[in-house]
Amino acid sequence: MIKLRSPRDFWAGLLFLAVGIAAAWIARDYPMGTGGRMGPGYFPFVLSILLGVLGAIITAMSFTVDGPKVDRFALRPLFWILLSIVIFGLLAKTLGLAIAILALVIVSAYGGHEFKWGEVLIAGFVLALFSVLVFVYGLKLPFPVWPTFITG
């Protein structure tokens, strides 16, 4: 009888395998091109296949290598992080990238074990500044930095 020796690896491997298969299924409709002239679907398709193969290997290894059990599912961090992403999406266009990232960091920090306002605000300001410098000024992406009622 086959015995599962690493439940965490088993479920992680199945997740990788499922995401790899789903991504390959989605990428199959994109133009692939050839190895010499890759189309827009070539790279995502190859990455999804590699992820699926990695998932299959991890799943198979979970039957041969001892590993930890699956931890209890934490709903609190999942809730706060997903909520922060939704809030970022709602605020980015209207209030600008800087305020949306600051809100993202503050809301997602509630999902952690320790919440200290000083640390969260410093991290938020640094991340907002870095994001504005890289995406708006470095890559020239057309994100509004501040709310339109401030910039006119």
N, C-alpha and C positions, 0 to 999 in steps of 0.2 A: 504494500500500500504506500502511496506517495504521501509524504507529510510536508505540510507548509511550515518552513522553519523561520521565515522572516515576513510576517504579515505586512509590515510597513513597506518593504520593497515590493511585495506582491501587488499591493494597491497602487503604489506609485508607478510601477511598470505598466499596469493596466491603464492608468490614466494617460501616460505617455503614448501608449499604443493607440488608445481611442482618439486622442488629439491628433496624432500622426495620420491615422486613417481618415479622420474628418477633414483635415487640411489637404491631404492628397485628393480627396473626393472633390473638394471645392476648387483646387488648383487645376484639376483635369480639364476644365473648360477654357483655361487661359492658353494663348498661343505658346507652345513650348520652344519652337525653334530647334537649333542643333547645339552641339557642344561648342562649336566655333562661333555661331551666331545665336546666342541665347535669347529667347523671347521672354516676355514678362512672367510667364508661368513656370519657366525652367527652375529658377532658384527656389521659389516656394515649394515646388513639387519635390525637388531633391531634398530639401530640408525636412519636409514632412515625412518622406520615406525614411530618412536617417533617424528621425525622432521615433517613428514606429518600430524600426529595427532595434533601437536602444531600449524602447519599452519592452519588446519581446525578450531581449537578453536579460533585462532586470527582472522581469516576471519569472523567467526560467531559473535565474540564479536564486530567487527567493525559496526555491525548493532544495537548494544545496548548501546555502550558507546561513548560519544562524544570525538572527538580527532582532531588533526590538519589535515589540507589539505596537499596534496603532494607538496613538494617543487619543484622549477624549476630544471630540470635535468641539472647537471653541466658536461659539456663535457670536459673542460680543465683538471680537476683532473683525470678524467677517462683516458684521452689520456696519460698524463704523467706517471701515475701509471702503466698502461698496457705496455707502452714503456719501463719503467724501468725493468719490469719483463722479457721482451723479451731480453733486453740488458744483464741482469744478466745471462739468459740462454745461450746466445752466448759467454759471457766472462768467465764463471766459469771454464770451462775445459781448455781453452787456457791460460788465465791470472791468474788463481787461485782464490780461495775463497775470499781472503782479498780484492783484487782489484775489483772483481765483486760486492761484497757487498758495497764497497765504491761508485762505479758507480751507483748501485741501489738506494742508499740513496740520492745521489746528483740529479739524474734525477727525482726521485719521489717527491723530495722537490719542484720542479718547479710547481707541481700541487696545492700547498698550497697557502694561501693568502699572507703570508709573507715569503720571502726567504732571509736569512742572511747567508752569506758564512761561518762565524765563527761557528755559531750554527750547520749548516749542516755538516761541516767537523768534528766537535767534535762528533756529533751523528754518523757519518759514521765510524770514527776510533773506537769508543767505540763498536759499533755493530759488526764491522769486527773482533775486538779482541775477543769479547765475543763469536762470532760464531766459530771462529777458536778454541778457548779453549774448547768449548762444543762439537762441532761436530768432529773435527779432533783429539784432544787430549783426550777428555772425553769419547766420544762414539766410537772412533777409526774408524770413517768412512773414506774411502779412497779418500778424496777430496784433490786435489793439493792446497797448501796454496799460493804459488807464481807461477809466470810463469815458464815454463820449461827451458827457456833460461837463467834464473837467477840461478835456483837450479841445472841445469846441467842435 
